[in-house]
Amino acid sequence: MEFSEVISTRRAIRKYKKDHVSEEKLARIYEAIHAAPSGNNHQPYKFIFVKDAEQRLRIASEACHQEFLFEAPVLMVACCEKNRAFDVAIAVDHLVLAAINEGLSTCWVGWFEKDIVREILSIPEDIEIAILVSIGYGDENPPAKERKSIDELIRIDRYS
Ligand SMILES: Cc1cc2nc3c(=O)[nH]c(=O)nc-3n(C[C@H](O)[C@H](O)[C@H](O)COP(=O)(O)O)c2cc1C
């Protein structure tokens, strides 16, 4: 897929088909995470791909309370060292764009009960749980959401 198409077709998808995501596609997504930049090349993160149905059900029902997460065949939980949220966000965006390039859909999920996910996935206390992303074959085609104008977002040479 053209890069511009990856960017322009990405949407937050909250409805998924039951179709399995192949290991080949996931391997290319892992490569995109692996290629992400990080401060001092420290790579202060880990990405847990939850494929096991029972674990996914527990995360969706006990920690997220967002029904669409029951359907996605893969839930990815991004973890990082303390205060390394920038680094992990860059790698997660690599993941998301690589998934679109594979014909998959995703949704970033920031609202969930982190302590419950920590317990379900045995994540150590000194590690932050940054974000969760659902991954699968989308079963909806929402229109692009409106954005602020480019003029509102971009400034040249000074803030105001
Ligand atoms: C950091 C972050 C957290 C988000 N958390 C949630 C969430 O908990 N639940 C949800 O349904 N969508 C969540 N979203 C998706 C946003 O609502 C969505 O990206 C936004 O409305 C723009 O729509 P679009 O992604 O289709 O362009 C999150 C997105 C981001 C980037």
The ligand as a Tripos MOL2 file, in Angstrom:
@<TRIPOS>MOLECULE
LIG
   31    33     1     0     0
SMALL
NO_CHARGES

@<TRIPOS>ATOM
      1 C1         -4.0750    7.6490   23.1320 C.3       1 LIG1
      2 C2         -5.4140    7.2060   22.5900 C.ar      1 LIG1
      3 C3         -6.3380    6.5970   23.4440 C.ar      1 LIG1
      4 C4         -7.5650    6.1520   22.9470 C.ar      1 LIG1
      5 N1         -8.4220    5.4710   23.7840 N.ar      1 LIG1
      6 C5         -9.5710    4.9680   23.2910 C.ar      1 LIG1
      7 C6        -10.4210    4.1600   24.1230 C.ar      1 LIG1
      8 O1        -10.1540    3.9000   25.2960 O.2       1 LIG1
      9 N2        -11.5620    3.6450   23.5550 N.ar      1 LIG1
     10 C7        -11.8800    3.8770   22.2330 C.ar      1 LIG1
     11 O2        -12.9150    3.3600   21.7850 O.2       1 LIG1
     12 N3        -11.0880    4.6290   21.4250 N.ar      1 LIG1
     13 C8         -9.9460    5.1670   21.9120 C.ar      1 LIG1
     14 N4         -9.1140    5.8990   21.0960 N.ar      1 LIG1
     15 C9         -9.4780    6.1410   19.6890 C.3       1 LIG1
     16 C10        -9.8570    7.6100   19.4510 C.3       1 LIG1
     17 O3        -11.1390    7.8590   19.9780 O.3       1 LIG1
     18 C11        -9.8040    7.8960   17.9310 C.3       1 LIG1
     19 O4         -8.4910    7.6590   17.4620 O.3       1 LIG1
     20 C12       -10.2100    9.3300   17.6180 C.3       1 LIG1
     21 O5        -11.5690    9.5400   17.9230 O.3       1 LIG1
     22 C13        -9.9940    9.7170   16.1510 C.3       1 LIG1
     23 O6        -10.6530    8.8080   15.2900 O.3       1 LIG1
     24 P1         -9.8420    8.0130   14.1670 P.3       1 LIG1
     25 O7         -8.7780    7.2050   14.8860 O.co2     1 LIG1
     26 O8        -10.8570    7.1390   13.4660 O.co2     1 LIG1
     27 O9         -9.2230    9.0230   13.2500 O.co2     1 LIG1
     28 C14        -7.8860    6.3600   21.5680 C.ar      1 LIG1
     29 C15        -6.9470    6.9620   20.7250 C.ar      1 LIG1
     30 C16        -5.7230    7.3590   21.2140 C.ar      1 LIG1
     31 C17        -4.7010    7.9370   20.2530 C.3       1 LIG1
@<TRIPOS>BOND
     1     1     2 1
     2     2     3 ar
     3     2    30 ar
     4     3     4 ar
     5     4     5 ar
     6     4    28 ar
     7     5     6 ar
     8     6     7 ar
     9     6    13 1
    10     7     8 2
    11     7     9 ar
    12     9    10 ar
    13    10    11 2
    14    10    12 ar
    15    12    13 ar
    16    13    14 ar
    17    14    15 1
    18    14    28 ar
    19    15    16 1
    20    16    17 1
    21    16    18 1
    22    18    19 1
    23    18    20 1
    24    20    21 1
    25    20    22 1
    26    22    23 1
    27    23    24 1
    28    24    25 2
    29    24    26 1
    30    24    27 1
    31    28    29 ar
    32    29    30 ar
    33    30    31 1
@<TRIPOS>SUBSTRUCTURE
     1 LIG1         1 GROUP 0 **** ****
